Amino acid sequence: MAVLFGDPSKPEAYALRLKFPAGAKVEPHTHPGDEAVTVISGTGSVGLGDAIDLKKAIPVGPGAFVFMPKNTPHYALFSRGAVIQLNGTGPLSMHYVNAAANPPATH
């Protein structure tokens, strides 16, 4: 992850660049603010809901844009890996629908 501008921990605009390896999965979660996501490279799928449903996930590729309203449960799958840009207004936080899906913190 790279911060392009702003500070996502503060109540201000920010932009992040995130790289996901092939096979990465982001379990269903919500955010307290709106998200605007652009796929820079790679491919994946995104979906709405409290559980991953491959039949309802929408494929995305380079140039795809996804707007996710605040507090909307969603998930992402990156079969071939991807680089995305995430724009929003902080503070950014992530709340997993299933708390057990929260990955361990790394420093």
Biopython code that builds the backbone (N, CA, C, O; Angstrom):
import numpy as np
from Bio.PDB.StructureBuilder import StructureBuilder

atoms = [
    (1, "MET", "N", (0.838, -1.171, 0.000)),
    (1, "MET", "CA", (0.000, 0.000, 0.000)),
    (1, "MET", "C", (0.887, 1.239, 0.000)),
    (1, "MET", "O", (1.904, 1.290, 0.691)),
    (2, "ALA", "N", (0.487, 2.232, -0.783)),
    (2, "ALA", "CA", (1.182, 3.512, -0.803)),
    (2, "ALA", "C", (0.146, 4.625, -0.689)),
    (2, "ALA", "O", (-0.890, 4.585, -1.354)),
    (3, "VAL", "N", (0.421, 5.601, 0.141)),
    (3, "VAL", "CA", (-0.442, 6.769, 0.262)),
    (3, "VAL", "C", (0.003, 7.764, -0.802)),
    (3, "VAL", "O", (1.151, 8.207, -0.798)),
    (4, "LEU", "N", (-0.910, 8.119, -1.721)),
    (4, "LEU", "CA", (-0.584, 9.070, -2.780)),
    (4, "LEU", "C", (-0.731, 10.506, -2.298)),
    (4, "LEU", "O", (0.081, 11.371, -2.625)),
    (5, "PHE", "N", (-1.788, 10.750, -1.510)),
    (5, "PHE", "CA", (-1.928, 12.056, -0.864)),
    (5, "PHE", "C", (-2.876, 11.928, 0.308)),
    (5, "PHE", "O", (-3.642, 10.969, 0.410)),
    (6, "GLY", "N", (-2.809, 12.921, 1.200)),
    (6, "GLY", "CA", (-3.675, 12.934, 2.370)),
    (6, "GLY", "C", (-3.201, 11.965, 3.437)),
    (6, "GLY", "O", (-2.185, 11.284, 3.297)),
    (7, "ASP", "N", (-3.972, 11.933, 4.499)),
    (7, "ASP", "CA", (-3.707, 11.026, 5.614)),
    (7, "ASP", "C", (-4.999, 10.283, 5.899)),
    (7, "ASP", "O", (-5.927, 10.865, 6.460)),
    (8, "PRO", "N", (-5.083, 8.990, 5.521)),
    (8, "PRO", "CA", (-6.334, 8.252, 5.701)),
    (8, "PRO", "C", (-6.781, 8.098, 7.153)),
    (8, "PRO", "O", (-7.921, 7.708, 7.408)),
    (9, "SER", "N", (-5.904, 8.397, 8.103)),
    (9, "SER", "CA", (-6.298, 8.294, 9.514)),
    (9, "SER", "C", (-6.953, 9.581, 10.008)),
    (9, "SER", "O", (-7.436, 9.631, 11.140)),
    (10, "LYS", "N", (-6.976, 10.622, 9.177)),
    (10, "LYS", "CA", (-7.546, 11.916, 9.565)),
    (10, "LYS", "C", (-8.789, 12.225, 8.735)),
    (10, "LYS", "O", (-8.985, 11.630, 7.676)),
    (11, "PRO", "N", (-9.627, 13.145, 9.199)),
    (11, "PRO", "CA", (-10.836, 13.496, 8.448)),
    (11, "PRO", "C", (-10.514, 14.417, 7.260)),
    (11, "PRO", "O", (-10.854, 15.600, 7.254)),
    (12, "GLU", "N", (-9.853, 13.836, 6.268)),
    (12, "GLU", "CA", (-9.476, 14.584, 5.073)),
    (12, "GLU", "C", (-9.464, 13.655, 3.874)),
    (12, "GLU", "O", (-9.478, 12.433, 4.023)),
    (13, "ALA", "N", (-9.438, 14.239, 2.681)),
    (13, "ALA", "CA", (-9.384, 13.452, 1.451)),
    (13, "ALA", "C", (-8.049, 12.700, 1.387)),
    (13, "ALA", "O", (-7.020, 13.184, 1.858)),
    (14, "TYR", "N", (-8.099, 11.501, 0.791)),
    (14, "TYR", "CA", (-6.895, 10.696, 0.632)),
    (14, "TYR", "C", (-7.004, 9.876, -0.655)),
    (14, "TYR", "O", (-8.089, 9.699, -1.209)),
    (15, "ALA", "N", (-5.861, 9.386, -1.110)),
    (15, "ALA", "CA", (-5.802, 8.423, -2.212)),
    (15, "ALA", "C", (-4.750, 7.388, -1.850)),
    (15, "ALA", "O", (-3.648, 7.730, -1.422)),
    (16, "LEU", "N", (-5.098, 6.128, -2.023)),
    (16, "LEU", "CA", (-4.200, 5.015, -1.735)),
    (16, "LEU", "C", (-4.003, 4.188, -2.994)),
    (16, "LEU", "O", (-4.912, 4.083, -3.816)),
    (17, "ARG", "N", (-2.840, 3.608, -3.149)),
    (17, "ARG", "CA", (-2.584, 2.630, -4.192)),
    (17, "ARG", "C", (-2.359, 1.314, -3.477)),
    (17, "ARG", "O", (-1.499, 1.227, -2.600)),
    (18, "LEU", "N", (-3.111, 0.294, -3.833)),
    (18, "LEU", "CA", (-3.030, -1.013, -3.185)),
    (18, "LEU", "C", (-2.701, -2.088, -4.210)),
    (18, "LEU", "O", (-3.265, -2.106, -5.304)),
    (19, "LYS", "N", (-1.791, -2.980, -3.854)),
    (19, "LYS", "CA", (-1.421, -4.084, -4.731)),
    (19, "LYS", "C", (-1.844, -5.391, -4.073)),
    (19, "LYS", "O", (-1.498, -5.665, -2.923)),
    (20, "PHE", "N", (-2.595, -6.190, -4.818)),
    (20, "PHE", "CA", (-3.066, -7.486, -4.334)),
    (20, "PHE", "C", (-2.437, -8.594, -5.167)),
    (20, "PHE", "O", (-2.455, -8.522, -6.396)),
    (21, "PRO", "N", (-1.885, -9.610, -4.529)),
    (21, "PRO", "CA", (-1.303, -10.728, -5.282)),
    (21, "PRO", "C", (-2.400, -11.626, -5.870)),
    (21, "PRO", "O", (-3.558, -11.566, -5.456)),
    (22, "ALA", "N", (-2.019, -12.442, -6.822)),
    (22, "ALA", "CA", (-2.951, -13.405, -7.402)),
    (22, "ALA", "C", (-3.526, -14.277, -6.293)),
    (22, "ALA", "O", (-2.794, -14.764, -5.432)),
    (23, "GLY", "N", (-4.820, -14.465, -6.322)),
    (23, "GLY", "CA", (-5.499, -15.293, -5.330)),
    (23, "GLY", "C", (-5.927, -14.554, -4.076)),
    (23, "GLY", "O", (-6.533, -15.152, -3.188)),
    (24, "ALA", "N", (-5.624, -13.265, -3.983)),
    (24, "ALA", "CA", (-6.009, -12.504, -2.786)),
    (24, "ALA", "C", (-7.531, -12.394, -2.685)),
    (24, "ALA", "O", (-8.242, -12.314, -3.687)),
    (25, "LYS", "N", (-7.993, -12.392, -1.455)),
    (25, "LYS", "CA", (-9.431, -12.303, -1.180)),
    (25, "LYS", "C", (-9.628, -11.329, -0.031)),
    (25, "LYS", "O", (-8.967, -11.430, 1.003)),
    (26, "VAL", "N", (-10.537, -10.392, -0.217)),
    (26, "VAL", "CA", (-10.899, -9.460, 0.849)),
    (26, "VAL", "C", (-12.320, -9.833, 1.278)),
    (26, "VAL", "O", (-13.279, -9.651, 0.528)),
    (27, "GLU", "N", (-12.430, -10.350, 2.482)),
    (27, "GLU", "CA", (-13.719, -10.822, 3.004)),
    (27, "GLU", "C", (-14.726, -9.670, 3.108)),
    (27, "GLU", "O", (-14.334, -8.503, 3.126)),
    (28, "PRO", "N", (-16.017, -9.995, 3.175)),
    (28, "PRO", "CA", (-17.045, -8.953, 3.281)),
    (28, "PRO", "C", (-16.771, -8.002, 4.453)),
    (28, "PRO", "O", (-16.484, -8.422, 5.574)),
    (29, "HIS", "N", (-16.875, -6.708, 4.145)),
    (29, "HIS", "CA", (-16.573, -5.677, 5.135)),
    (29, "HIS", "C", (-17.302, -4.387, 4.760)),
    (29, "HIS", "O", (-17.890, -4.279, 3.684)),
    (30, "THR", "N", (-17.252, -3.427, 5.655)),
    (30, "THR", "CA", (-17.818, -2.102, 5.408)),
    (30, "THR", "C", (-16.784, -1.045, 5.786)),
    (30, "THR", "O", (-15.778, -1.331, 6.434)),
    (31, "HIS", "N", (-17.067, 0.188, 5.357)),
    (31, "HIS", "CA", (-16.263, 1.351, 5.720)),
    (31, "HIS", "C", (-17.223, 2.457, 6.144)),
    (31, "HIS", "O", (-18.348, 2.508, 5.646)),
    (32, "PRO", "N", (-16.812, 3.342, 7.046)),
    (32, "PRO", "CA", (-17.690, 4.427, 7.487)),
    (32, "PRO", "C", (-17.816, 5.564, 6.478)),
    (32, "PRO", "O", (-18.644, 6.457, 6.658)),
    (33, "GLY", "N", (-17.005, 5.542, 5.419)),
    (33, "GLY", "CA", (-17.070, 6.582, 4.387)),
    (33, "GLY", "C", (-17.214, 5.966, 3.013)),
    (33, "GLY", "O", (-16.968, 4.775, 2.824)),
    (34, "ASP", "N", (-17.618, 6.790, 2.048)),
    (34, "ASP", "CA", (-17.708, 6.338, 0.660)),
    (34, "ASP", "C", (-16.321, 6.002, 0.128)),
    (34, "ASP", "O", (-15.322, 6.573, 0.564)),
    (35, "GLU", "N", (-16.271, 5.063, -0.824)),
    (35, "GLU", "CA", (-15.029, 4.691, -1.499)),
    (35, "GLU", "C", (-15.219, 4.818, -3.007)),
    (35, "GLU", "O", (-16.256, 4.432, -3.546)),
    (36, "ALA", "N", (-14.220, 5.357, -3.674)),
    (36, "ALA", "CA", (-14.183, 5.386, -5.130)),
    (36, "ALA", "C", (-12.934, 4.609, -5.539)),
    (36, "ALA", "O", (-11.814, 5.012, -5.227)),
    (37, "VAL", "N", (-13.136, 3.491, -6.240)),
    (37, "VAL", "CA", (-12.038, 2.583, -6.568)),
    (37, "VAL", "C", (-11.865, 2.497, -8.083)),
    (37, "VAL", "O", (-12.833, 2.316, -8.821)),
    (38, "THR", "N", (-10.619, 2.628, -8.534)),
    (38, "THR", "CA", (-10.275, 2.458, -9.940)),
    (38, "THR", "C", (-9.255, 1.334, -10.047)),
    (38, "THR", "O", (-8.261, 1.317, -9.320)),
    (39, "VAL", "N", (-9.503, 0.398, -10.955)),
    (39, "VAL", "CA", (-8.544, -0.680, -11.197)),
    (39, "VAL", "C", (-7.476, -0.141, -12.146)),
    (39, "VAL", "O", (-7.772, 0.272, -13.267)),
    (40, "ILE", "N", (-6.240, -0.153, -11.680)),
    (40, "ILE", "CA", (-5.114, 0.337, -12.479)),
    (40, "ILE", "C", (-4.595, -0.772, -13.393)),
    (40, "ILE", "O", (-4.370, -0.547, -14.582)),
    (41, "SER", "N", (-4.407, -1.965, -12.838)),
    (41, "SER", "CA", (-3.945, -3.110, -13.618)),
    (41, "SER", "C", (-4.441, -4.387, -12.968)),
    (41, "SER", "O", (-4.833, -4.395, -11.801)),
    (42, "GLY", "N", (-4.419, -5.465, -13.736)),
    (42, "GLY", "CA", (-4.850, -6.754, -13.221)),
    (42, "GLY", "C", (-6.345, -6.956, -13.358)),
    (42, "GLY", "O", (-7.052, -6.155, -13.970)),
    (43, "THR", "N", (-6.807, -8.051, -12.771)),
    (43, "THR", "CA", (-8.230, -8.388, -12.841)),
    (43, "THR", "C", (-8.704, -8.915, -11.505)),
    (43, "THR", "O", (-7.921, -9.373, -10.674)),
    (44, "GLY", "N", (-9.997, -8.837, -11.327)),
    (44, "GLY", "CA", (-10.613, -9.347, -10.116)),
    (44, "GLY", "C", (-12.115, -9.311, -10.241)),
    (44, "GLY", "O", (-12.662, -9.153, -11.332)),
    (45, "SER", "N", (-12.774, -9.458, -9.110)),
    (45, "SER", "CA", (-14.229, -9.397, -9.039)),
    (45, "SER", "C", (-14.605, -8.709, -7.745)),
    (45, "SER", "O", (-13.915, -8.843, -6.734)),
    (46, "VAL", "N", (-15.701, -7.974, -7.781)),
    (46, "VAL", "CA", (-16.223, -7.336, -6.576)),
    (46, "VAL", "C", (-17.701, -7.682, -6.455)),
    (46, "VAL", "O", (-18.389, -7.915, -7.448)),
    (47, "GLY", "N", (-18.164, -7.710, -5.226)),
    (47, "GLY", "CA", (-19.566, -8.019, -5.002)),
    (47, "GLY", "C", (-20.097, -7.346, -3.761)),
    (47, "GLY", "O", (-19.339, -6.909, -2.895)),
    (48, "LEU", "N", (-21.407, -7.270, -3.688)),
    (48, "LEU", "CA", (-22.092, -6.705, -2.542)),
    (48, "LEU", "C", (-22.689, -7.817, -1.702)),
    (48, "LEU", "O", (-23.133, -8.835, -2.232)),
    (49, "GLY", "N", (-22.699, -7.622, -0.392)),
    (49, "GLY", "CA", (-23.357, -8.583, 0.476)),
    (49, "GLY", "C", (-22.511, -9.003, 1.651)),
    (49, "GLY", "O", (-21.320, -8.703, 1.737)),
    (50, "ASP", "N", (-23.163, -9.709, 2.554)),
    (50, "ASP", "CA", (-22.550, -10.167, 3.793)),
    (50, "ASP", "C", (-21.727, -11.441, 3.627)),
    (50, "ASP", "O", (-21.026, -11.851, 4.552)),
    (51, "ALA", "N", (-21.808, -12.074, 2.446)),
    (51, "ALA", "CA", (-21.071, -13.309, 2.188)),
    (51, "ALA", "C", (-20.575, -13.287, 0.747)),
    (51, "ALA", "O", (-21.224, -12.714, -0.127)),
    (52, "ILE", "N", (-19.437, -13.903, 0.503)),
    (52, "ILE", "CA", (-18.915, -13.979, -0.858)),
    (52, "ILE", "C", (-19.809, -14.897, -1.679)),
    (52, "ILE", "O", (-20.078, -16.034, -1.291)),
    (53, "ASP", "N", (-20.264, -14.387, -2.815)),
    (53, "ASP", "CA", (-21.113, -15.145, -3.730)),
    (53, "ASP", "C", (-20.508, -14.995, -5.121)),
    (53, "ASP", "O", (-20.671, -13.956, -5.760)),
    (54, "LEU", "N", (-19.814, -16.021, -5.589)),
    (54, "LEU", "CA", (-19.126, -15.958, -6.872)),
    (54, "LEU", "C", (-20.082, -15.716, -8.037)),
    (54, "LEU", "O", (-19.687, -15.140, -9.050)),
    (55, "LYS", "N", (-21.332, -16.150, -7.902)),
    (55, "LYS", "CA", (-22.311, -15.959, -8.976)),
    (55, "LYS", "C", (-22.747, -14.505, -9.102)),
    (55, "LYS", "O", (-23.193, -14.080, -10.168)),
    (56, "LYS", "N", (-22.623, -13.738, -8.018)),
    (56, "LYS", "CA", (-23.047, -12.336, -8.036)),
    (56, "LYS", "C", (-21.880, -11.359, -8.155)),
    (56, "LYS", "O", (-22.095, -10.160, -8.335)),
    (57, "ALA", "N", (-20.658, -11.853, -8.056)),
    (57, "ALA", "CA", (-19.484, -10.982, -8.161)),
    (57, "ALA", "C", (-19.346, -10.470, -9.596)),
    (57, "ALA", "O", (-19.592, -11.204, -10.553)),
    (58, "ILE", "N", (-18.955, -9.219, -9.730)),
    (58, "ILE", "CA", (-18.825, -8.573, -11.031)),
    (58, "ILE", "C", (-17.346, -8.497, -11.403)),
    (58, "ILE", "O", (-16.539, -7.986, -10.626)),
    (59, "PRO", "N", (-16.983, -9.005, -12.595)),
    (59, "PRO", "CA", (-15.581, -8.932, -13.011)),
    (59, "PRO", "C", (-15.155, -7.477, -13.251)),
    (59, "PRO", "O", (-15.927, -6.667, -13.765)),
    (60, "VAL", "N", (-13.912, -7.165, -12.869)),
    (60, "VAL", "CA", (-13.344, -5.842, -13.110)),
    (60, "VAL", "C", (-11.936, -6.003, -13.660)),
    (60, "VAL", "O", (-11.232, -6.960, -13.340)),
    (61, "GLY", "N", (-11.541, -5.050, -14.491)),
    (61, "GLY", "CA", (-10.204, -5.065, -15.074)),
    (61, "GLY", "C", (-9.681, -3.651, -15.184)),
    (61, "GLY", "O", (-10.286, -2.722, -14.648)),
    (62, "PRO", "N", (-8.566, -3.473, -15.870)),
    (62, "PRO", "CA", (-7.949, -2.154, -15.977)),
    (62, "PRO", "C", (-8.941, -1.086, -16.449)),
    (62, "PRO", "O", (-9.639, -1.260, -17.448)),
    (63, "GLY", "N", (-8.982, 0.013, -15.709)),
    (63, "GLY", "CA", (-9.876, 1.117, -16.036)),
    (63, "GLY", "C", (-11.237, 1.036, -15.389)),
    (63, "GLY", "O", (-11.986, 2.013, -15.410)),
    (64, "ALA", "N", (-11.580, -0.108, -14.811)),
    (64, "ALA", "CA", (-12.894, -0.247, -14.173)),
    (64, "ALA", "C", (-12.988, 0.702, -12.973)),
    (64, "ALA", "O", (-12.007, 0.933, -12.266)),
    (65, "PHE", "N", (-14.178, 1.239, -12.766)),
    (65, "PHE", "CA", (-14.443, 2.139, -11.647)),
    (65, "PHE", "C", (-15.591, 1.577, -10.832)),
    (65, "PHE", "O", (-16.614, 1.165, -11.380)),
    (66, "VAL", "N", (-15.415, 1.563, -9.524)),
    (66, "VAL", "CA", (-16.454, 1.065, -8.613)),
    (66, "VAL", "C", (-16.653, 2.107, -7.517)),
    (66, "VAL", "O", (-15.692, 2.538, -6.880)),
    (67, "PHE", "N", (-17.906, 2.510, -7.302)),
    (67, "PHE", "CA", (-18.233, 3.404, -6.188)),
    (67, "PHE", "C", (-18.951, 2.586, -5.135)),
    (67, "PHE", "O", (-19.948, 1.923, -5.421)),
    (68, "MET", "N", (-18.438, 2.634, -3.910)),
    (68, "MET", "CA", (-19.024, 1.874, -2.816)),
    (68, "MET", "C", (-19.510, 2.847, -1.748)),
    (68, "MET", "O", (-18.697, 3.473, -1.070)),
    (69, "PRO", "N", (-20.841, 2.983, -1.588)),
    (69, "PRO", "CA", (-21.355, 3.883, -0.555)),
    (69, "PRO", "C", (-20.969, 3.414, 0.849)),
    (69, "PRO", "O", (-20.792, 2.221, 1.095)),
    (70, "LYS", "N", (-20.846, 4.362, 1.749)),
    (70, "LYS", "CA", (-20.467, 4.046, 3.126)),
    (70, "LYS", "C", (-21.418, 3.019, 3.726)),
    (70, "LYS", "O", (-22.604, 2.973, 3.398)),
    (71, "ASN", "N", (-20.871, 2.205, 4.603)),
    (71, "ASN", "CA", (-21.605, 1.178, 5.352)),
    (71, "ASN", "C", (-22.243, 0.104, 4.483)),
    (71, "ASN", "O", (-23.153, -0.588, 4.940)),
    (72, "THR", "N", (-21.786, -0.055, 3.234)),
    (72, "THR", "CA", (-22.304, -1.085, 2.334)),
    (72, "THR", "C", (-21.391, -2.307, 2.391)),
    (72, "THR", "O", (-20.219, -2.203, 2.030)),
    (73, "PRO", "N", (-21.893, -3.464, 2.833)),
    (73, "PRO", "CA", (-21.043, -4.660, 2.865)),
    (73, "PRO", "C", (-20.609, -5.052, 1.448)),
    (73, "PRO", "O", (-21.433, -5.134, 0.537)),
    (74, "HIS", "N", (-19.311, -5.291, 1.275)),
    (74, "HIS", "CA", (-18.772, -5.675, -0.020)),
    (74, "HIS", "C", (-17.521, -6.524, 0.162)),
    (74, "HIS", "O", (-16.951, -6.597, 1.251)),
    (75, "TYR", "N", (-17.104, -7.168, -0.939)),
    (75, "TYR", "CA", (-15.950, -8.050, -0.920)),
    (75, "TYR", "C", (-15.235, -7.957, -2.260)),
    (75, "TYR", "O", (-15.786, -7.435, -3.230)),
    (76, "ALA", "N", (-14.006, -8.464, -2.310)),
    (76, "ALA", "CA", (-13.228, -8.445, -3.542)),
    (76, "ALA", "C", (-12.385, -9.709, -3.643)),
    (76, "ALA", "O", (-11.908, -10.243, -2.641)),
    (77, "LEU", "N", (-12.215, -10.168, -4.864)),
    (77, "LEU", "CA", (-11.403, -11.342, -5.168)),
    (77, "LEU", "C", (-10.459, -10.962, -6.310)),
    (77, "LEU", "O", (-10.889, -10.353, -7.289)),
    (78, "PHE", "N", (-9.196, -11.312, -6.193)),
    (78, "PHE", "CA", (-8.213, -10.957, -7.204)),
    (78, "PHE", "C", (-7.558, -12.219, -7.740)),
    (78, "PHE", "O", (-6.485, -12.610, -7.280)),
    (79, "SER", "N", (-8.198, -12.856, -8.712)),
    (79, "SER", "CA", (-7.723, -14.131, -9.241)),
    (79, "SER", "C", (-6.334, -14.031, -9.858)),
    (79, "SER", "O", (-5.527, -14.949, -9.717)),
    (80, "ARG", "N", (-6.046, -12.922, -10.544)),
    (80, "ARG", "CA", (-4.755, -12.758, -11.199)),
    (80, "ARG", "C", (-3.912, -11.658, -10.559)),
    (80, "ARG", "O", (-2.846, -11.315, -11.071)),
    (81, "GLY", "N", (-4.376, -11.116, -9.466)),
    (81, "GLY", "CA", (-3.675, -9.999, -8.838)),
    (81, "GLY", "C", (-4.115, -8.695, -9.470)),
    (81, "GLY", "O", (-4.622, -8.680, -10.592)),
    (82, "ALA", "N", (-3.924, -7.607, -8.756)),
    (82, "ALA", "CA", (-4.359, -6.308, -9.267)),
    (82, "ALA", "C", (-3.711, -5.181, -8.475)),
    (82, "ALA", "O", (-3.267, -5.354, -7.340)),
    (83, "VAL", "N", (-3.676, -4.026, -9.117)),
    (83, "VAL", "CA", (-3.316, -2.775, -8.466)),
    (83, "VAL", "C", (-4.545, -1.884, -8.587)),
    (83, "VAL", "O", (-5.076, -1.686, -9.679)),
    (84, "ILE", "N", (-4.992, -1.348, -7.450)),
    (84, "ILE", "CA", (-6.162, -0.476, -7.455)),
    (84, "ILE", "C", (-5.806, 0.862, -6.804)),
    (84, "ILE", "O", (-4.858, 0.966, -6.026)),
    (85, "GLN", "N", (-6.588, 1.868, -7.144)),
    (85, "GLN", "CA", (-6.483, 3.152, -6.461)),
    (85, "GLN", "C", (-7.784, 3.372, -5.714)),
    (85, "GLN", "O", (-8.870, 3.229, -6.275)),
    (86, "LEU", "N", (-7.663, 3.718, -4.451)),
    (86, "LEU", "CA", (-8.802, 3.929, -3.568)),
    (86, "LEU", "C", (-8.808, 5.390, -3.134)),
    (86, "LEU", "O", (-7.854, 5.865, -2.518)),
    (87, "ASN", "N", (-9.876, 6.094, -3.454)),
    (87, "ASN", "CA", (-10.041, 7.481, -3.041)),
    (87, "ASN", "C", (-11.205, 7.572, -2.067)),
    (87, "ASN", "O", (-12.225, 6.907, -2.245)),
    (88, "GLY", "N", (-11.050, 8.394, -1.042)),
    (88, "GLY", "CA", (-12.117, 8.587, -0.071)),
    (88, "GLY", "C", (-11.799, 9.755, 0.850)),
    (88, "GLY", "O", (-10.855, 10.513, 0.631)),
    (89, "THR", "N", (-12.610, 9.870, 1.874)),
    (89, "THR", "CA", (-12.405, 10.870, 2.914)),
    (89, "THR", "C", (-12.307, 10.132, 4.236)),
    (89, "THR", "O", (-13.180, 9.331, 4.572)),
    (90, "GLY", "N", (-11.261, 10.395, 4.977)),
    (90, "GLY", "CA", (-11.003, 9.696, 6.236)),
    (90, "GLY", "C", (-11.833, 10.227, 7.379)),
    (90, "GLY", "O", (-12.601, 11.177, 7.222)),
    (91, "PRO", "N", (-11.674, 9.613, 8.519)),
    (91, "PRO", "CA", (-10.717, 8.534, 8.757)),
    (91, "PRO", "C", (-11.205, 7.203, 8.173)),
    (91, "PRO", "O", (-12.381, 6.852, 8.264)),
    (92, "LEU", "N", (-10.266, 6.486, 7.576)),
    (92, "LEU", "CA", (-10.551, 5.193, 6.966)),
    (92, "LEU", "C", (-10.473, 4.103, 8.022)),
    (92, "LEU", "O", (-9.521, 4.038, 8.800)),
    (93, "SER", "N", (-11.481, 3.255, 8.035)),
    (93, "SER", "CA", (-11.432, 2.051, 8.858)),
    (93, "SER", "C", (-12.205, 0.969, 8.126)),
    (93, "SER", "O", (-13.011, 1.250, 7.239)),
    (94, "MET", "N", (-11.945, -0.266, 8.510)),
    (94, "MET", "CA", (-12.531, -1.429, 7.849)),
    (94, "MET", "C", (-13.162, -2.300, 8.916)),
    (94, "MET", "O", (-12.513, -2.660, 9.898)),
    (95, "HIS", "N", (-14.429, -2.640, 8.724)),
    (95, "HIS", "CA", (-15.159, -3.447, 9.696)),
    (95, "HIS", "C", (-15.645, -4.719, 9.004)),
    (95, "HIS", "O", (-16.531, -4.668, 8.151)),
    (96, "TYR", "N", (-15.062, -5.860, 9.373)),
    (96, "TYR", "CA", (-15.444, -7.121, 8.756)),
    (96, "TYR", "C", (-16.817, -7.568, 9.239)),
    (96, "TYR", "O", (-17.144, -7.437, 10.418)),
    (97, "VAL", "N", (-17.618, -8.097, 8.316)),
    (97, "VAL", "CA", (-18.934, -8.611, 8.652)),
    (97, "VAL", "C", (-18.777, -9.761, 9.647)),
    (97, "VAL", "O", (-19.515, -9.849, 10.628)),
    (98, "ASN", "N", (-17.808, -10.639, 9.384)),
    (98, "ASN", "CA", (-17.490, -11.743, 10.277)),
    (98, "ASN", "C", (-16.157, -11.389, 10.946)),
    (98, "ASN", "O", (-15.110, -11.445, 10.300)),
    (99, "ALA", "N", (-16.187, -11.033, 12.212)),
    (99, "ALA", "CA", (-14.985, -10.576, 12.911)),
    (99, "ALA", "C", (-13.841, -11.580, 12.825)),
    (99, "ALA", "O", (-12.677, -11.182, 12.876)),
    (100, "ALA", "N", (-14.138, -12.860, 12.695)),
    (100, "ALA", "CA", (-13.098, -13.882, 12.597)),
    (100, "ALA", "C", (-12.325, -13.773, 11.279)),
    (100, "ALA", "O", (-11.231, -14.326, 11.165)),
    (101, "ALA", "N", (-12.876, -13.069, 10.281)),
    (101, "ALA", "CA", (-12.209, -12.915, 8.988)),
    (101, "ALA", "C", (-11.156, -11.827, 9.011)),
    (101, "ALA", "O", (-10.384, -11.693, 8.061)),
    (102, "ASN", "N", (-11.111, -11.045, 10.082)),
    (102, "ASN", "CA", (-10.153, -9.944, 10.187)),
    (102, "ASN", "C", (-8.739, -10.503, 10.195)),
    (102, "ASN", "O", (-8.378, -11.257, 11.098)),
    (103, "PRO", "N", (-7.926, -10.140, 9.188)),
    (103, "PRO", "CA", (-6.561, -10.688, 9.165)),
    (103, "PRO", "C", (-5.734, -10.150, 10.315)),
    (103, "PRO", "O", (-5.997, -9.049, 10.798)),
    (104, "PRO", "N", (-4.740, -10.900, 10.764)),
    (104, "PRO", "CA", (-3.902, -10.422, 11.857)),
    (104, "PRO", "C", (-3.119, -9.181, 11.437)),
    (104, "PRO", "O", (-2.736, -9.040, 10.276)),
    (105, "ALA", "N", (-2.891, -8.300, 12.378)),
    (105, "ALA", "CA", (-2.123, -7.074, 12.095)),
    (105, "ALA", "C", (-0.671, -7.437, 11.836)),
    (105, "ALA", "O", (-0.108, -8.323, 12.479)),
    (106, "THR", "N", (-0.077, -6.729, 10.876)),
    (106, "THR", "CA", (1.352, -6.909, 10.616)),
    (106, "THR", "C", (2.021, -5.557, 10.710)),
    (106, "THR", "O", (1.435, -4.535, 10.354)),
    (107, "HIS", "N", (3.228, -5.556, 11.181)),
    (107, "HIS", "CA", (3.951, -4.292, 11.348)),
    (107, "HIS", "C", (5.298, -4.384, 10.689)),
    (107, "HIS", "O", (6.066, -3.423, 10.716)),
]
sb = StructureBuilder()
sb.init_structure("model")
sb.init_model(0)
sb.init_chain("A")
sb.init_seg("    ")
for serial, (resi, resn, name, xyz) in enumerate(atoms, 1):
    if name == "N":
        sb.init_residue(resn, " ", resi, " ")
    sb.init_atom(name, np.array(xyz, "f"), 0.0, 1.0, " ", f" {name:<3s}", serial, name[0])
structure = sb.get_structure()
